[in-house]
């Protein structure tokens, strides 16, 4: 029975190709649920999830609120100040944030809010915003990353012209795991925002060392041309609960709320909101998740480097590295033959792998198979 279910799950995954998806995309936002992985022997290292689950306090908060799940969130007393409390945690005001079901929906709507002209992105980058832009006919200018797989800020600045509606930067970067130094990014934001809108995706900021890169949230207080997105899907482990926010100057948030973003705040559940409030107060859980992630990251990077793989210095909960002389679809082969779900890229300079950091035991299993394939 288990074998049949595993085969069915794989066949369903491959069938998604007919829906315009690929194993590479499935290994990202549309990855297989981790519970299926543990049940069917599939190790999910493709979705950049936090494998340690949500805060115990968040679990209790959700359980305690189940009796009120029949009510809309605005009818639940404990959630009356939800937006205010979230904003306060990030040292913002409620007027500076707009809630979204994860940051992905915010990225999707931003592409639709700025449909004309062109947008500038690093190449490669996280694809929701540029993919939506291309779908609706917006020109996407792809600026190659540096040799070290870091956003080339000088080249991106030079690419801005009179038709540029926004510049999109993911920091820390997905899929390449790299960061932009605080001062360099701040200077870029201040200069580029004189010409166009700068959108910063900070989904993985909680995994980064604050001495090396920091949030640009303070810039939105006086600058209406800087927009920042955050999510609770990563360090807070709420990928399946869908909560994030767009942060910007109040004048910008007001315009968004009166336009495409009008319903996003209503599309976040009361159970998710109560989990978010509890998670924000559980610093211990976040620090434990970060420490375990760092240990799994160090182990895997060290093992790959022993095999002479050039691994980008990761500031996230995933790794990015070139697959040397591998030919074919690495992600497909790893899922089909080894029950490991990850993401791979076929680029001009070779094949690359993006592998999420699971538990230390999952990473040891990954490395065991990876070493066997390279023996």
C-alpha positions in Angstrom: 0.0 0.0 0.0 2.8 2.4 0.9 4.6 1.6 -2.3 1.4 2.2 -4.4 0.8 5.5 -2.6 4.4 6.6 -3.2 4.0 5.8 -6.9 0.7 7.6 -7.1 2.2 10.7 -5.5 5.1 10.7 -7.9 2.8 10.3 -10.8 0.7 13.2 -9.6 3.8 15.3 -9.4 4.8 14.5 -12.9 1.2 15.1 -14.1 1.6 18.6 -12.9 3.8 19.2 -16.0 0.5 19.3 -17.9 -0.6 22.3 -15.8 2.4 24.3 -16.8 4.4 23.4 -13.7 7.8 21.7 -13.6 9.6 19.7 -11.0 11.7 22.7 -10.4 8.7 24.9 -9.6 7.2 22.1 -7.6 10.3 22.0 -5.5 9.7 25.7 -4.6 6.3 27.2 -3.7 4.4 24.1 -4.8 6.5 21.5 -3.0 5.2 18.3 -1.5 4.0 18.6 2.0 6.5 17.5 4.6 4.1 15.1 6.2 3.8 13.3 2.9 7.6 13.1 2.9 7.9 11.5 6.3 4.9 9.1 5.6 6.0 8.0 2.1 9.8 8.2 2.5 10.1 11.4 0.5 12.5 13.9 2.0 11.2 17.4 1.2 14.3 19.6 0.7 12.7 21.8 -2.0 10.4 24.4 -0.3 12.6 26.3 2.1 10.3 25.4 5.0 11.3 25.4 8.7 11.3 21.7 9.4 10.9 22.2 13.2 7.3 23.4 13.0 5.5 26.3 14.5 6.1 27.6 18.1 4.6 25.4 20.8 3.0 28.6 22.0 1.4 29.2 18.6 0.1 25.6 18.6 -1.6 26.2 21.9 -3.0 29.6 20.8 -4.6 28.0 17.7 -6.0 25.2 19.8 -7.5 27.7 22.3 -9.1 29.7 19.5 -10.8 26.8 17.7 -14.0 27.5 19.5 -14.1 30.9 17.9 -13.2 29.8 14.4 -16.8 30.3 13.3 -16.3 34.1 13.7 -14.6 36.5 11.4 -11.3 37.8 12.7 -12.7 41.3 13.3 -15.3 39.8 15.6 -12.7 38.1 17.9 -11.7 40.3 20.8 -8.2 38.9 21.1 -7.4 39.9 17.6 -8.8 43.5 17.6 -5.3 44.9 17.8 -3.6 42.3 15.6 -2.2 44.7 13.0 -1.1 47.1 15.7 0.8 44.4 17.5 2.5 43.1 14.4 3.5 46.6 13.4 4.8 47.4 16.9 7.0 44.3 16.8 8.7 45.6 13.7 8.9 49.1 15.1 6.3 50.3 12.6 2.9 51.9 12.8 -0.3 50.1 11.6 -0.6 52.7 8.8 2.7 51.4 7.4 1.7 47.8 6.9 -0.8 45.9 4.8 -1.5 42.3 5.6 -1.3 39.6 2.9 -1.6 35.8 2.8 2.1 35.3 2.8 4.5 37.6 1.0 4.0 35.8 -2.3 0.6 37.4 -2.8 2.1 40.8 -2.1 4.7 40.2 -4.8 2.0 39.0 -7.2 -0.1 42.1 -6.6 2.8 44.5 -6.8 3.6 43.3 -10.3 0.0 44.0 -11.3 0.0 47.4 -9.6 2.9 48.5 -11.7 2.0 46.9 -15.1 3.5 49.4 -17.5 7.1 50.1 -18.5 9.7 47.7 -17.2 10.9 46.2 -14.0 14.5 45.3 -13.1 15.5 42.1 -11.3 18.6 40.2 -10.5 19.1 37.0 -12.5 18.4 34.5 -11.1 16.0 35.6 -8.4 12.7 34.5 -6.7 10.2 34.4 -9.6 6.7 35.3 -8.4 7.0 39.0 -9.1 8.8 38.8 -12.5 6.8 35.8 -13.5 3.5 37.7 -13.0 5.0 40.7 -14.7 5.9 38.7 -17.8 2.4 37.1 -17.8 0.7 40.5 -18.0 3.1 41.8 -20.6 5.5 43.9 -18.6 9.1 44.0 -19.8 11.4 42.4 -17.3 15.1 43.4 -17.4 17.3 40.7 -16.0 20.6 41.9 -14.7 23.1 39.0 -14.1 24.4 38.5 -10.6 28.1 38.9 -9.9 30.5 36.0 -10.1 29.9 35.5 -6.4 26.1 35.2 -7.0 25.3 38.6 -5.4 23.0 41.3 -6.8 25.1 43.6 -9.0 23.9 46.9 -7.6 26.0 49.1 -10.0 24.6 47.3 -13.0 21.1 47.4 -11.7 21.4 51.2 -11.1 22.7 51.6 -14.7 19.7 49.6 -16.0 17.2 52.1 -14.6 15.6 54.3 -17.3 12.6 56.5 -17.8 10.4 53.5 -18.3 11.4 51.6 -15.1 8.5 51.2 -12.7 10.3 49.3 -10.0 13.5 47.4 -9.1 13.1 44.1 -7.3 15.8 42.8 -4.9 15.5 39.7 -2.7 17.8 40.0 0.3 19.0 37.5 1.5 18.7 36.2 -2.1 16.6 33.3 -3.3 17.8 31.0 -4.9 21.5 32.0 -4.4 21.5 32.4 -0.5 23.8 35.5 -0.7 23.4 38.9 1.0 24.0 42.6 0.3 25.9 44.5 2.9 23.8 46.9 4.9 25.5 50.1 3.8 25.7 49.2 0.2 22.0 48.3 0.0 21.0 51.4 1.9 22.9 53.6 -0.4 21.4 51.8 -3.4 17.9 52.2 -2.1 18.3 55.9 -1.4 19.7 56.6 -4.8 17.6 54.3 -6.9 14.4 55.5 -5.2 15.0 58.9 -6.6 14.3 57.4 -10.0 11.9 54.6 -9.4 10.2 52.3 -6.8 12.5 49.8 -5.0 10.9 46.6 -3.8 12.9 44.6 -1.2 11.9 41.0 -0.4 13.1 40.2 3.1 11.6 36.7 3.5 14.8 35.2 4.9 16.1 38.2 6.9 15.5 36.3 10.2 18.2 33.8 9.2 20.8 36.3 8.4 23.5 37.7 10.8 22.5 41.2 11.7 26.1 42.3 11.7 26.3 41.5 8.0 23.0 42.6 6.6 20.0 44.4 8.1 16.4 45.2 7.3 15.6 48.3 5.4 12.3 48.8 7.2 13.5 52.1 8.8 13.7 53.7 5.3 10.0 53.6 4.6 9.3 56.2 7.3 10.3 59.1 5.0 10.6 57.4 1.6 7.4 56.5 -0.3 9.5 54.8 -3.1 10.7 52.0 -0.9 8.5 48.9 -0.4 9.4 45.9 1.8 7.8 42.5 2.1 8.1 40.2 5.1 6.6 36.7 5.7 5.9 34.4 8.6 6.5 31.3 6.3 10.2 30.9 7.1 11.6 31.3 10.6 8.1 31.3 12.1 7.4 28.0 10.2 3.9 29.1 9.0 4.3 28.3 5.3 0.9 26.6 5.2 -0.8 29.2 7.3 -0.2 32.1 4.9 0.7 35.4 6.6 2.9 38.2 5.5 2.8 41.9 5.0 3.8 44.7 2.7 5.5 47.7 4.5 5.6 51.1 3.0 5.0 54.8 3.7 1.4 55.3 4.9 0.5 57.2 1.7 1.5 54.2 -0.4 -0.3 51.7 1.9 -3.5 53.8 1.6 -3.3 53.7 -2.2 -2.7 49.9 -2.2 -5.6 49.3 0.1 -7.9 51.3 -2.1 -6.8 49.3 -5.2 -5.6 45.7 -5.8 -4.8 45.0 -2.2 -8.3 45.8 -0.9 -9.2 42.3 0.2 -5.8 40.9 1.2 -6.2 41.7 4.9 -9.6 40.0 5.0 -8.0 36.9 3.4 -5.9 36.0 6.5 -7.5 33.6 8.9 -8.2 34.2 12.6 -6.3 31.0 13.5 -3.3 32.2 11.6 -3.4 35.6 13.2 -3.5 34.2 16.7 -0.6 31.9 15.9 1.4 34.9 14.6 0.9 36.9 17.8 2.0 33.9 19.9 5.0 33.2 17.7 6.2 36.8 17.8 6.4 36.4 21.6 8.4 33.2 21.4 11.9 34.3 20.9 13.2 31.0 22.2 11.6 29.0 19.4 13.0 31.3 16.7 16.5 31.2 18.2 16.4 27.4 18.5 15.2 27.1 14.9 18.0 29.4 13.7 20.6 27.5 15.7 19.5 24.1 14.3 19.4 25.5 10.8 22.9 26.9 11.2 24.2 23.5 12.4 22.5 21.7 9.5 23.9 24.3 7.1 27.5 24.0 8.4 27.4 20.2 8.2 26.1 20.2 4.6 28.4 22.9 3.4 31.4 21.3 5.0 30.6 17.9 3.4 30.0 19.5 0.0 33.3 21.5 0.2 35.1 18.2 1.1 33.9 17.0 -2.3 35.3 20.2 -3.9 31.9 21.7 -4.6 31.8 25.5 -4.7 28.9 26.4 -2.4 27.7 30.0 -2.1 28.1 31.3 1.4 24.5 30.8 2.7 22.7 33.3 4.9 19.4 31.4 4.6 17.8 28.0 5.3 19.0 26.6 1.9 22.1 26.1 -0.1 23.0 26.9 -3.7 25.8 25.2 -5.7 26.9 24.2 -9.1 26.5 20.5 -10.1 29.8 20.3 -11.9 29.4 18.0 -14.9 25.9 16.7 -14.2 23.8 16.3 -17.3 20.0 16.1 -17.2 17.3 17.1 -14.8 18.8 16.7 -11.3 15.6 17.5 -9.4 13.7 14.9 -11.4 16.3 12.3 -10.9 16.6 12.9 -7.2 12.8 12.6 -6.7 12.3 9.7 -9.1 15.3 7.6 -7.9 16.0 8.7 -4.4 12.8 10.1 -3.0 14.4 13.5 -2.3 12.6 16.7 -3.4 14.8 19.6 -4.2 15.2 22.3 -6.9 17.6 22.5 -9.8 18.4 25.0 -12.5 19.9 24.5 -16.0 21.7 27.8 -16.6 24.1 29.1 -19.2 27.1 28.4 -16.9 25.9 24.9 -15.9 23.5 23.0 -13.7 22.8 24.3 -10.2 21.1 22.8 -7.2 19.1 24.6 -4.5 18.6 22.3 -1.5 16.6 23.4 1.5 18.0 22.7 4.9 16.0 20.0 6.7 16.8 18.4 10.0 20.4 17.2 10.5 19.3 13.6 9.9 17.6 14.6 6.6 20.8 16.4 5.5 22.9 13.4 6.4 20.6 11.2 4.3 20.9 13.7 1.4 24.7 13.7 1.6 24.8 9.9 1.8 22.9 9.7 -1.5 24.8 12.6 -3.0 28.1 11.0 -2.2 27.0 7.7 -3.7 26.0 9.5 -6.9 29.4 11.1 -7.1 31.4 8.0 -6.2 
